[in-house]
Amino acid sequence: MAHYKAADSKREQFRRYLEKSGLLDMLTKVLVALYEEPEKPNSALDFLKHHLGAATPENPEIELLRLELAEMKEKYEAIVEENKKLKTKLAQYEPPQEEKRAE
């Protein structure tokens, strides 16, 4: 009987910890949202990840940074391509390196 009470005590401590941290409330809200979804998603885990991640205060900033990163990658690729074209064009007008050294 003492073992049962010790386990209950640990469970109660853990439950209070979850309540105090706000995790219990957050999980409850997300699970209620999943329950109220008219069309259940294919992956409940992805639904939880999305909704828990969306609850972080910095999420809008992260999304803006991701968009900015994508734009910068596109610009970088365009500049690399332009650089290749310009090098090719420049090579047509410059004499080969051996001829420069001979002069």
C-alpha positions in Angstrom: 0.0 0.0 0.0 2.9 2.4 0.7 4.3 1.8 -2.7 1.0 2.8 -4.3 0.9 6.1 -2.3 4.5 6.9 -3.3 3.6 6.4 -7.0 0.5 8.6 -6.5 2.5 11.3 -4.8 5.0 11.4 -7.6 2.2 11.5 -10.2 0.6 14.4 -8.3 3.9 16.3 -8.1 4.4 15.8 -11.8 0.8 16.9 -12.6 1.4 20.1 -10.5 4.7 20.7 -12.3 2.9 20.4 -15.7 0.2 22.8 -14.5 2.6 25.3 -13.1 4.7 25.3 -16.3 1.6 25.9 -18.5 2.3 22.8 -20.5 -0.9 21.0 -19.3 -3.0 23.9 -20.4 -1.2 24.2 -23.8 -1.6 20.5 -24.5 -5.2 20.6 -23.5 -5.9 23.5 -25.9 -4.1 21.8 -28.8 -5.9 18.5 -28.2 -9.3 20.3 -28.0 -8.5 22.1 -31.3 -7.6 18.7 -32.9 -10.9 17.3 -31.5 -12.9 20.2 -33.0 -11.3 19.9 -36.4 -14.1 19.1 -38.9 -11.6 17.2 -41.2 -9.1 15.3 -39.1 -5.5 15.8 -40.5 -3.6 12.8 -41.8 -1.0 13.2 -39.1 -2.1 14.1 -35.6 1.6 14.5 -34.7 2.2 17.1 -37.4 -1.0 18.9 -36.2 0.4 19.0 -32.7 3.8 20.1 -33.9 2.3 22.9 -36.0 0.1 24.2 -33.3 2.6 24.0 -30.5 5.2 25.7 -32.7 2.8 28.4 -33.7 2.3 29.2 -30.0 5.9 30.4 -29.5 6.1 34.2 -29.4 9.0 34.3 -31.9 7.3 32.3 -34.6 6.4 35.3 -36.8 10.0 36.5 -36.6 11.2 33.0 -37.6 8.8 32.9 -40.5 10.0 36.3 -41.7 13.6 35.1 -41.5 12.8 32.0 -43.5 11.2 34.1 -46.2 14.1 36.5 -46.2 16.6 33.5 -46.4 14.7 32.1 -49.4 14.8 35.5 -51.1 18.5 35.8 -50.4 19.2 32.3 -51.8 17.4 33.2 -55.0 19.4 36.4 -55.3 22.6 34.6 -54.6 21.9 32.0 -57.3 21.0 34.8 -59.8 24.3 36.6 -59.0 26.3 33.4 -59.3 24.8 32.8 -62.7 25.4 36.4 -63.8 29.0 36.1 -62.6 29.6 33.0 -64.7 28.2 34.8 -67.8 30.3 37.8 -67.2 33.5 35.7 -66.7 32.7 33.9 -70.0 32.2 37.2 -71.8 35.4 38.7 -70.3 37.4 35.7 -71.3 36.5 36.4 -75.0 38.1 39.8 -74.8 41.1 39.1 -72.7 44.2 37.3 -74.2 45.1 34.0 -72.6 47.3 34.1 -69.5 50.5 32.8 -71.3 50.4 35.6 -73.8 50.2 38.2 -71.0 53.3 36.7 -69.3 55.3 36.8 -72.5 54.8 40.5 -72.9 
